[in-house]
Amino acid sequence: MRLRILKNNLELSKSQKEILVGLLLTPTAFAIWFMGDGSVKSRECRGRILNTQSFKRSDIERLIFVLKGKFNLISSIRTQKDGLQIYISAKSAEVLNELLKDKILPYFYYKLPIKS
C-alpha cells in the first residue's frame, strides 16, 4: 500500500508509504505513531525502534532529520531483512521518556526506555 501525504489529502496505492510534504510532527502525533509502530530493541538496551519497513529510504532520512530537529532525538537507519527501521539511540532515552511519558496510554509504558 502506498500512502502519500499531500497537504490535507491521503492517497493510497499498492507499494510503499511515502511522505511528500513538510512533516507536521507534534509531540502528540509522535506519541500516537510510537504507540503503534514503536518497539523495544531488547531488554538490555534502552534504544527504541520505529518500524518503518514500508517507507522509502529518503523518507526515513527525512523523518530522522525531523526527530533530531524537533525533539533532539539521536536516531539512525537500521537495516533488517524485511526493510529499514529507525533506531532511536539509547543516548536519547531520557529525552524520549520525557517527551512521551505523559502522552502515551498506560498500556504502552513497556515501550518507554526508562521505567518510572
C-alpha positions as CSV (number, residue, x, y, z in Angstrom):
1,M,0.0,0.0,0.0
2,R,1.3,3.5,-0.8
3,L,0.4,6.3,1.5
4,R,1.1,9.8,0.2
5,I,0.5,12.8,2.5
6,L,-0.5,15.7,0.3
7,K,-1.3,18.8,2.4
8,N,-4.7,17.5,3.7
9,N,-5.1,14.5,1.3
10,L,-4.2,10.9,1.8
11,E,-3.7,8.9,-1.4
12,L,-3.4,5.1,-1.3
13,S,-1.8,2.8,-3.9
14,K,-0.1,-0.7,-3.7
15,S,3.5,0.0,-2.9
16,Q,5.4,1.9,-0.2
17,K,4.3,4.6,2.2
18,E,5.6,7.9,1.1
19,I,5.9,11.3,2.8
20,L,5.8,14.1,0.3
21,V,5.2,17.3,2.1
22,G,6.6,19.1,5.1
23,L,6.1,16.9,8.1
24,L,4.0,18.4,10.9
25,L,5.0,16.0,13.7
26,T,3.8,17.3,17.0
27,P,4.7,15.5,20.3
28,T,1.1,14.1,20.4
29,A,1.3,12.8,16.8
30,F,4.7,11.3,17.6
31,A,3.3,9.6,20.7
32,I,0.5,8.1,18.6
33,W,3.0,6.9,16.0
34,F,5.2,5.4,18.7
35,M,2.4,3.5,20.4
36,G,1.6,1.9,17.0
37,D,5.0,1.4,15.4
38,G,7.5,1.8,18.3
39,S,9.1,-1.3,19.8
40,V,11.7,-2.3,22.3
41,K,15.1,-3.3,20.7
42,S,16.0,-5.6,23.5
43,R,15.6,-5.9,27.3
44,E,19.3,-5.0,27.8
45,C,19.2,-1.8,25.6
46,R,17.4,1.5,26.2
47,G,17.4,2.2,22.4
48,R,14.0,2.0,20.7
49,I,12.8,1.1,17.2
50,L,10.3,2.7,14.9
51,N,9.1,0.1,12.4
52,T,9.3,1.9,9.1
53,Q,9.9,-1.1,6.8
54,S,7.2,0.3,4.4
55,F,8.9,3.6,3.9
56,K,11.4,4.7,1.3
57,R,14.9,5.4,2.5
58,S,14.7,9.1,1.6
59,D,11.5,9.4,3.7
60,I,13.2,7.6,6.6
61,E,16.1,10.0,6.3
62,R,13.7,12.9,6.4
63,L,12.0,11.5,9.5
64,I,15.3,11.1,11.2
65,F,16.1,14.8,10.4
66,V,12.7,15.8,11.9
67,L,13.2,13.7,15.0
68,K,16.5,15.4,15.7
69,G,15.4,18.9,14.8
70,K,12.0,18.9,16.7
71,F,12.7,16.6,19.6
72,N,16.5,16.3,19.8
73,L,16.4,12.5,19.3
74,I,19.5,10.8,18.1
75,S,18.5,8.2,15.6
76,S,19.8,6.3,12.6
77,I,18.7,3.8,10.0
78,R,18.8,0.1,10.9
79,T,18.7,-2.4,8.1
80,Q,16.6,-5.6,8.7
81,K,15.8,-8.4,6.2
82,D,12.2,-7.0,5.8
83,G,13.2,-3.4,5.3
84,L,14.6,-0.3,7.1
85,Q,13.8,0.8,10.7
86,I,14.6,3.9,12.6
87,Y,16.7,3.2,15.6
88,I,16.4,5.8,18.4
89,S,19.7,5.7,20.3
90,A,19.9,4.8,23.9
91,K,21.7,8.2,24.3
92,S,18.3,9.7,23.7
93,A,16.5,7.6,26.3
94,E,15.9,10.4,28.8
95,V,14.7,12.8,26.1
96,L,12.3,10.1,24.6
97,N,11.0,9.3,28.0
98,E,10.2,12.9,28.9
99,L,8.6,13.5,25.5
100,L,6.3,10.5,25.7
101,K,5.6,9.6,29.3
102,D,2.5,11.9,29.7
103,K,1.2,11.3,26.2
104,I,1.1,7.6,25.7
105,L,-1.6,5.3,27.1
106,P,-0.5,3.3,30.2
107,Y,-0.8,0.0,28.2
108,F,2.2,1.2,26.2
109,Y,4.5,2.2,29.1
110,Y,6.5,-1.0,28.5
111,K,7.8,0.7,25.3
112,L,9.4,3.5,27.2
113,P,13.2,3.2,27.8
114,I,13.0,4.3,31.4
115,K,10.5,2.7,33.8
116,S,9.1,5.0,36.5
